[in-house]
Amino acid sequence: MPEQAAGPDAGGAPDVSGAPAPVVSGEPVQVSDGVYVIPDRRVELVPNVGVVVGERAALVVDTGMGPRNGAHVLRQARRLAGGRRLYLTVTHFHPEHGFGAQAFKGAATIVYNRGQRDELHRKGAAYLEMFRGLGPAIAAELEDVEFVDPDLVYDGQAEIDLGGHTAVLRPVGPAHTAADQVVLVDDRVLFGGDLLETRIFPITPYFPPHDTDVDPHRWIGVLDQLGALAPEVVVPGHGEVTDASLIGDVRDYLTYVRDEIGRLRATGVSADDAATAIDTDARARWSTWERPEWISSAARAFYAAAPTG
């Protein structure tokens, strides 16, 4: 994978330097028949990790950050799956979701969509550099990271028959990243990655000029598509497992930011002043949500993407 000269500037993102070590831990919890989640426990930079166990095979969704977390997730998956064949996929390339994949190389069939693989090639080294700078506990989990390519790359969508359970892998990006993927199990359980967070302001990685692939306008359209699926169980990238109401909650917030940016921009308000105004109002409106540092980033992403005519 080619090195990049500089990683994206994480300015505006939450300060996680004092957070607990980003370690995947705890027991898998069954959220639906054959579907388990290792909960994130609301720890910064720990994702909800999924394991879907069928009669013949099992699918792991996301790995945690770095090889040690990946190895832990692999052990949990093997414990649940027994001798069944293993598959691995990730919702997107970001370090806490996919930088443990090397633990699965040779132990599972790794499946990405083409955009995911390409985005990892373009940005993986820069994000590794950026995340190592977020704090010593995070850097420790990223020691000895090696990027691995998937065993299978698909276009369109992929369907994995696990035996009694079917997982559909569906690219939906660009939205949170250029190549987000959701996983729908038996038309009932949706793994949404960082398109969805429970009581956490949506993570908008808008880091100009290094990474501006977040597409907040299209993100809203993706949420409309996910809502139409009417899943019974929704597993967000971070935060508690819940139901389809979460999709509407996230959509309402993003729509508010979009509409406010449109209104303020039309009156000549600058990006900085618009972001400040929206930050103040959104903190009050969604007072129970965590990581409000992402509000300004969302506002700036919408402002940059707004029509100029």
Secondary structure, DSSP 4 states (H G I P E B T S, - for coil): ----SSPPP-TTS---TTSPP----S--EEEETTEEEE--TT-TT---EEEEE-SSEEEEE---SHHHHHHHHHHHHHHHHTTSEEEEE-SS-SHHHHTTGGGGBTTBEEEEEHHHHHHHHHHHHHHHHHHHTT-HHHHHHTTT------SEEESS-EEEE-SS-EEEEEE--SSSSTT-EEEEETTTEEEEEEEEESSB------BTTTB----HHHHHHHHHHHHHH--SEEEEEES--B-THHHHHHHHHHHHHHHHHHHHHHTT--HHHHHHHHHHHHHHHTTT-B-THHHHHHHHHHHHHS---
